[in-house]
Amino acid sequence: MKGKTILVPGAQAAEVVARGEAELGIGQASEIVPIAGAQLLGPLPGELASTTIFTAHPKQPRHSLSS
């Protein structure tokens, strides 16, 4: 398998598959869905899957707008 592996930077796995340069790509669903020619097949099995949790902490505004 190592001889057939193509490592691509960033979120380009779906684009490489869509161009026909690879048969399988692994990436986040949100990176695969918008790529024309790529199809999201589903999550990896439990022991191979990982979850990315996104969080946000709104900053207090530095300046307030007054009328």
C-alpha positions in Angstrom: 0.0 0.0 0.0 2.9 2.4 0.8 4.0 2.3 -2.8 0.6 3.6 -3.9 0.2 6.3 -1.2 0.0 9.9 -2.3 0.3 12.5 0.5 -1.2 15.9 -0.4 -1.0 19.0 1.7 -4.1 20.5 3.4 -7.6 19.6 2.3 -6.8 18.5 -1.2 -7.5 14.7 -1.0 -11.0 15.1 -2.5 -9.6 17.2 -5.4 -7.0 14.6 -6.2 -9.7 11.9 -6.3 -12.0 14.0 -8.4 -9.2 14.6 -11.0 -8.7 10.8 -11.2 -5.2 10.9 -9.7 -6.2 8.6 -6.8 -9.0 6.1 -6.2 -9.5 6.8 -2.5 -9.1 9.9 -0.3 -9.5 10.5 3.4 -10.5 13.8 4.7 -13.1 15.7 6.7 -16.7 15.4 5.4 -16.9 19.2 5.1 -13.9 19.2 2.8 -15.2 16.4 0.6 -18.9 17.3 0.1 -18.3 20.6 -1.9 -15.9 19.0 -4.4 -17.5 18.2 -7.8 -16.5 14.7 -8.8 -15.9 13.5 -5.3 -18.4 11.4 -3.3 -18.5 11.1 0.5 -19.0 7.4 1.2 -19.2 7.6 5.0 -17.2 7.6 8.2 -14.3 5.2 8.8 -14.9 2.3 11.2 -14.8 3.1 14.9 -11.1 2.2 15.7 -9.9 4.1 12.6 -12.2 7.1 12.9 -11.4 10.4 14.6 -13.5 13.3 15.5 -12.5 17.0 15.2 -14.3 19.2 17.6 -14.5 22.9 16.7 -15.1 25.5 19.4 -15.3 29.2 19.5 -14.8 31.8 22.2 -16.2 35.2 21.2 -13.8 38.0 22.2 -15.1 41.0 23.9 -15.2 44.0 21.6 -12.3 46.4 22.0 -14.4 49.4 21.0 -18.0 50.1 21.5 -20.0 52.0 19.0 -21.9 54.9 20.5 -24.7 56.9 18.9 
